[in-house]
Amino acid sequence: MMSRYFFDLHDEQLTHHDTDGTICADDREVSAMATRVLAEIAAHEPLRAGQKKLFVTVRDEAARVVYTSALNITGSWLRSPIAALPVRLELKTA
């Protein structure tokens, strides 16, 4: 039986409550949707202060939290770039 789930998005400062919900066939589809939501938000949100923590809580139709998923993104500038090591390729013929 397909059920409606609500995917609430949280970051360090804001929470967005899903009021529409999404119909999902099973637990696997719920977890895949939670991962997809995090990936889509992360792709469009600027990275502030070198890190971003996002998480989704999933509620069922009875408003119970039934699943959570989190994504931590970190980034840092290397002010003294590290030199790449030289690469030597050998081609062997058979």
N, CA, C and O atoms as a DFTB+ gen file, in Angstrom:
376 C
 N C O
     1  1       0.835      -1.181       0.000
     2  2       0.000       0.000       0.000
     3  2       0.881       1.247       0.000
     4  3       1.821       1.343       0.789
     5  1       0.590       2.173      -0.855
     6  2       1.380       3.394      -0.943
     7  2       0.883       4.387       0.110
     8  3      -0.318       4.527       0.342
     9  1       1.837       5.067       0.736
    10  2       1.518       6.022       1.797
    11  2       2.141       7.369       1.494
    12  3       3.073       7.470       0.696
    13  1       1.622       8.399       2.131
    14  2       2.150       9.748       1.982
    15  2       3.165      10.021       3.094
    16  3       2.917       9.742       4.267
    17  1       4.306      10.571       2.695
    18  2       5.361      10.933       3.638
    19  2       5.715      12.402       3.447
    20  3       5.609      12.944       2.347
    21  1       6.133      13.031       4.531
    22  2       6.470      14.452       4.531
    23  2       7.956      14.604       4.833
    24  3       8.445      14.105       5.847
    25  1       8.671      15.296       3.951
    26  2      10.120      15.424       4.014
    27  2      10.475      16.827       4.499
    28  3      10.442      17.782       3.723
    29  1      10.814      16.951       5.784
    30  2      11.157      18.238       6.385
    31  2      12.659      18.458       6.294
    32  3      13.443      17.602       6.702
    33  1      13.057      19.603       5.761
    34  2      14.467      19.918       5.558
    35  2      14.957      20.839       6.668
    36  3      14.279      21.797       7.041
    37  1      16.139      20.538       7.189
    38  2      16.737      21.336       8.266
    39  2      18.179      21.672       7.887
    40  3      18.881      20.856       7.289
    41  1      18.609      22.883       8.241
    42  2      20.035      23.217       8.200
    43  2      20.370      23.930       9.503
    44  3      19.583      23.891      10.448
    45  1      21.537      24.584       9.563
    46  2      21.963      25.193      10.818
    47  2      21.030      26.318      11.276
    48  3      20.979      26.635      12.464
    49  1      20.295      26.918      10.339
    50  2      19.513      28.100      10.696
    51  2      18.015      27.963      10.438
    52  3      17.218      28.617      11.110
    53  1      17.625      27.147       9.502
    54  2      16.226      27.103       9.085
    55  2      15.668      25.693       9.071
    56  3      16.402      24.710       8.973
    57  1      14.360      25.622       9.172
    58  2      13.637      24.369       8.979
    59  2      12.498      24.642       8.015
    60  3      11.760      25.615       8.166
    61  1      12.364      23.775       7.025
    62  2      11.246      23.873       6.080
    63  2      10.371      22.638       6.273
    64  3      10.817      21.509       6.066
    65  1       9.125      22.866       6.669
    66  2       8.187      21.762       6.871
    67  2       7.425      21.489       5.575
    68  3       6.819      22.388       4.993
    69  1       7.467      20.264       5.148
    70  2       6.748      19.811       3.958
    71  2       5.266      19.712       4.305
    72  3       4.880      18.938       5.181
    73  1       4.446      20.487       3.625
    74  2       3.005      20.446       3.891
    75  2       2.236      19.634       2.856
    76  3       1.065      19.311       3.052
    77  1       2.911      19.306       1.744
    78  2       2.236      18.563       0.673
    79  2       2.445      17.061       0.783
    80  3       1.515      16.283       0.576
    81  1       3.651      16.660       1.106
    82  2       3.965      15.243       1.185
    83  2       4.165      14.618      -0.181
    84  3       3.858      15.214      -1.213
    85  1       4.687      13.404      -0.163
    86  2       4.970      12.640      -1.371
    87  2       4.509      11.210      -1.153
    88  3       4.744      10.627      -0.095
    89  1       3.859      10.653      -2.148
    90  2       3.424       9.256      -2.073
    91  2       4.631       8.367      -2.372
    92  3       5.297       8.539      -3.393
    93  1       4.910       7.418      -1.478
    94  2       6.021       6.476      -1.661
    95  2       5.492       5.052      -1.507
    96  3       4.609       4.780      -0.693
    97  1       6.048       4.165      -2.302
    98  2       5.587       2.778      -2.319
    99  2       6.098       1.957      -1.135
   100  3       5.397       1.084      -0.623
   101  1       7.355       2.256      -0.699
   102  2       7.943       1.429       0.351
   103  2       9.090       2.180       1.032
   104  3       9.407       3.317       0.680
   105  1       9.707       1.510       2.022
   106  2      10.796       2.126       2.786
   107  2      11.969       2.517       1.895
   108  3      12.591       3.557       2.113
   109  1      12.275       1.705       0.905
   110  2      13.389       1.988       0.009
   111  2      13.154       3.283      -0.774
   112  3      14.081       4.067      -0.977
   113  1      11.934       3.499      -1.204
   114  2      11.615       4.723      -1.929
   115  2      11.680       5.947      -1.003
   116  3      12.090       7.024      -1.435
   117  1      11.285       5.791       0.251
   118  2      11.378       6.881       1.227
   119  2      12.838       7.283       1.424
   120  3      13.160       8.471       1.382
   121  1      13.725       6.310       1.637
   122  2      15.138       6.638       1.865
   123  2      15.774       7.228       0.610
   124  3      16.599       8.136       0.712
   125  1      15.410       6.734      -0.562
   126  2      15.946       7.287      -1.807
   127  2      15.492       8.729      -1.999
   128  3      16.274       9.571      -2.440
   129  1      14.246       9.019      -1.674
   130  2      13.724      10.385      -1.801
   131  2      14.429      11.321      -0.825
   132  3      14.757      12.450      -1.189
   133  1      14.666      10.881       0.392
   134  2      15.367      11.708       1.381
   135  2      16.773      12.046       0.883
   136  3      17.216      13.187       1.009
   137  1      17.467      11.075       0.326
   138  2      18.809      11.302      -0.216
   139  2      18.753      12.265      -1.393
   140  3      19.602      13.149      -1.510
   141  1      17.782      12.108      -2.247
   142  2      17.630      12.984      -3.413
   143  2      17.363      14.427      -2.979
   144  3      17.922      15.358      -3.558
   145  1      16.514      14.618      -1.966
   146  2      16.218      15.960      -1.453
   147  2      17.497      16.621      -0.955
   148  3      17.766      17.779      -1.275
   149  1      18.283      15.894      -0.177
   150  2      19.535      16.453       0.335
   151  2      20.498      16.821      -0.788
   152  3      21.103      17.893      -0.760
   153  1      20.641      15.953      -1.759
   154  2      21.557      16.208      -2.871
   155  2      21.121      17.425      -3.680
   156  3      21.959      18.237      -4.073
   157  1      19.829      17.560      -3.932
   158  2      19.336      18.702      -4.708
   159  2      19.540      20.015      -3.965
   160  3      19.945      21.009      -4.568
   161  1      19.269      20.030      -2.682
   162  2      19.472      21.251      -1.893
   163  2      20.951      21.589      -1.833
   164  3      21.324      22.747      -2.018
   165  1      21.796      20.610      -1.580
   166  2      23.242      20.854      -1.490
   167  2      23.794      21.405      -2.799
   168  3      24.703      22.235      -2.783
   169  1      23.264      20.959      -3.923
   170  2      23.754      21.409      -5.223
   171  2      23.433      22.873      -5.487
   172  3      24.107      23.509      -6.297
   173  1      22.430      23.418      -4.831
   174  2      21.998      24.784      -5.107
   175  2      22.254      25.768      -3.968
   176  3      21.973      26.958      -4.111
   177  1      22.767      25.305      -2.869
   178  2      23.021      26.172      -1.723
   179  2      24.498      26.534      -1.641
   180  3      25.353      25.656      -1.754
   181  1      24.810      27.799      -1.450
   182  2      26.221      28.178      -1.299
   183  2      26.793      27.635       0.012
   184  3      26.089      27.510       1.014
   185  1      28.066      27.322      -0.025
   186  2      28.766      26.816       1.156
   187  2      29.245      28.014       1.958
   188  3      30.090      28.776       1.489
   189  1      28.714      28.188       3.161
   190  2      29.112      29.307       4.026
   191  2      30.048      28.805       5.115
   192  3      29.854      27.721       5.666
   193  1      31.058      29.600       5.417
   194  2      31.994      29.289       6.513
   195  2      32.630      27.915       6.348
   196  3      33.010      27.285       7.335
   197  1      32.749      27.445       5.107
   198  2      33.458      26.200       4.838
   199  2      32.720      24.928       5.163
   200  3      33.262      23.837       4.988
   201  1      31.472      25.044       5.642
   202  2      30.754      23.818       5.936
   203  2      29.249      24.026       5.863
   204  3      28.751      25.146       5.977
   205  1      28.561      22.953       5.676
   206  2      27.103      22.977       5.626
   207  2      26.606      21.645       6.157
   208  3      27.085      20.585       5.753
   209  1      25.656      21.705       7.049
   210  2      25.039      20.495       7.583
   211  2      23.566      20.542       7.221
   212  3      22.846      21.466       7.597
   213  1      23.138      19.543       6.493
   214  2      21.736      19.425       6.097
   215  2      21.199      18.100       6.609
   216  3      21.914      17.098       6.629
   217  1      19.947      18.096       7.019
   218  2      19.330      16.813       7.310
   219  2      17.842      16.877       7.038
   220  3      17.220      17.939       7.076
   221  1      17.302      15.726       6.767
   222  2      15.887      15.562       6.467
   223  2      15.293      14.638       7.520
   224  3      15.862      13.600       7.859
   225  1      14.142      15.040       8.022
   226  2      13.351      14.117       8.830
   227  2      12.095      13.794       8.021
   228  3      11.493      14.674       7.405
   229  1      11.723      12.544       8.035
   230  2      10.564      12.098       7.258
   231  2       9.467      11.704       8.233
   232  3       9.666      10.890       9.134
   233  1       8.295      12.314       8.023
   234  2       7.127      12.010       8.847
   235  2       6.124      11.187       8.053
   236  3       5.982      11.355       6.842
   237  1       5.435      10.297       8.750
   238  2       4.355       9.554       8.096
   239  2       3.052      10.348       8.223
   240  3       3.061      11.467       8.736
   241  1       1.948       9.787       7.765
   242  2       0.668      10.492       7.797
   243  2       0.165      10.766       9.206
   244  3      -0.687      11.633       9.400
   245  1       0.683      10.034      10.197
   246  2       0.312      10.253      11.595
   247  2       1.258      11.244      12.275
   248  3       1.204      11.422      13.492
   249  1       2.122      11.887      11.490
   250  2       3.081      12.895      11.964
   251  2       4.213      12.313      12.815
   252  3       4.877      13.045      13.549
   253  1       4.432      11.013      12.719
   254  2       5.552      10.381      13.433
   255  2       6.791      10.432      12.554
   256  3       6.719      10.141      11.360
   257  1       7.934      10.801      13.141
   258  2       9.189      10.769      12.389
   259  2       9.592       9.308      12.243
   260  3       9.768       8.592      13.229
   261  1       9.734       8.879      10.979
   262  2      10.010       7.470      10.702
   263  2      11.382       7.243      10.068
   264  3      11.856       6.110       9.984
   265  1      12.021       8.339       9.618
   266  2      13.321       8.193       8.949
   267  2      14.054       9.523       9.018
   268  3      13.436      10.586       8.965
   269  1      15.385       9.457       9.137
   270  2      16.213      10.654       9.062
   271  2      17.401      10.371       8.152
   272  3      17.864       9.236       8.038
   273  1      17.879      11.426       7.511
   274  2      19.054      11.316       6.657
   275  2      19.825      12.622       6.789
   276  3      19.217      13.688       6.880
   277  1      21.167      12.556       6.800
   278  2      21.987      13.750       6.992
   279  2      23.098      13.813       5.956
   280  3      23.558      12.797       5.436
   281  1      23.512      15.043       5.676
   282  2      24.604      15.300       4.742
   283  2      25.453      16.419       5.315
   284  3      24.951      17.508       5.595
   285  1      26.741      16.152       5.489
   286  2      27.687      17.164       5.947
   287  2      28.642      17.479       4.817
   288  3      29.262      16.579       4.250
   289  1      28.763      18.760       4.485
   290  2      29.647      19.191       3.412
   291  2      30.690      20.116       4.016
   292  3      30.357      21.042       4.755
   293  1      31.949      19.863       3.698
   294  2      33.009      20.756       4.141
   295  2      33.864      21.128       2.942
   296  3      34.002      20.360       1.991
   297  1      34.427      22.310       3.009
   298  2      35.310      22.779       1.951
   299  2      36.325      23.728       2.546
   300  3      36.020      24.457       3.490
   301  1      37.515      23.725       2.009
   302  2      38.526      24.659       2.490
   303  2      39.476      25.007       1.350
   304  3      39.806      24.173       0.506
   305  1      39.898      26.248       1.355
   306  2      40.863      26.724       0.371
   307  2      42.262      26.372       0.828
   308  3      42.577      26.498       2.011
   309  1      43.101      25.936      -0.084
   310  2      44.498      25.666       0.205
   311  2      45.279      26.904      -0.220
   312  3      45.537      27.102      -1.407
   313  1      45.647      27.717       0.729
   314  2      46.340      28.967       0.419
   315  2      47.771      28.728      -0.035
   316  3      48.343      29.561      -0.739
   317  1      48.353      27.612       0.351
   318  2      49.661      27.197      -0.142
   319  2      49.429      25.911      -0.921
   320  3      49.484      24.820      -0.353
   321  1      49.169      26.034      -2.219
   322  2      48.834      24.839      -2.996
   323  2      49.906      23.756      -2.901
   324  3      51.104      24.033      -2.841
   325  1      49.439      22.548      -2.892
   326  2      50.322      21.385      -2.847
   327  2      50.681      21.028      -4.283
   328  3      49.801      20.882      -5.132
   329  1      51.978      20.887      -4.553
   330  2      52.424      20.545      -5.904
   331  2      52.029      19.103      -6.225
   332  3      52.160      18.205      -5.393
   333  1      51.558      18.911      -7.416
   334  2      51.194      17.570      -7.867
   335  2      52.468      16.776      -8.140
   336  3      53.447      17.315      -8.656
   337  1      52.446      15.530      -7.801
   338  2      53.589      14.667      -8.065
   339  2      53.640      14.331      -9.547
   340  3      52.595      14.133     -10.167
   341  1      54.836      14.262     -10.128
   342  2      54.918      13.894     -11.546
   343  2      54.440      12.454     -11.748
   344  3      54.642      11.591     -10.895
   345  1      53.823      12.226     -12.858
   346  2      53.291      10.911     -13.182
   347  2      54.083      10.350     -14.360
   348  3      54.301      11.033     -15.361
   349  1      54.502       9.109     -14.225
   350  2      55.240       8.466     -15.310
   351  2      54.430       7.267     -15.779
   352  3      54.125       6.358     -15.007
   353  1      54.094       7.286     -17.046
   354  2      53.318       6.209     -17.622
   355  2      54.209       5.334     -18.484
   356  3      55.038       5.830     -19.246
   357  1      54.032       4.048     -18.358
   358  2      54.750       3.099     -19.206
   359  2      53.721       2.333     -20.012
   360  3      52.780       1.753     -19.472
   361  1      53.924       2.347     -21.312
   362  2      53.033       1.588     -22.178
   363  2      53.708       0.288     -22.550
   364  3      54.845       0.288     -23.022
   365  1      53.025      -0.806     -22.345
   366  2      53.563      -2.114     -22.688
   367  2      52.722      -2.686     -23.816
   368  3      51.494      -2.613     -23.794
   369  1      53.382      -3.241     -24.772
   370  2      52.657      -3.889     -25.857
   371  2      52.682      -5.377     -25.667
   372  3      53.653      -5.941     -25.163
   373  1      51.622      -5.999     -26.070
   374  2      51.527      -7.457     -25.881
   375  2      51.987      -8.200     -27.094
   376  3      51.974      -9.431     -27.106
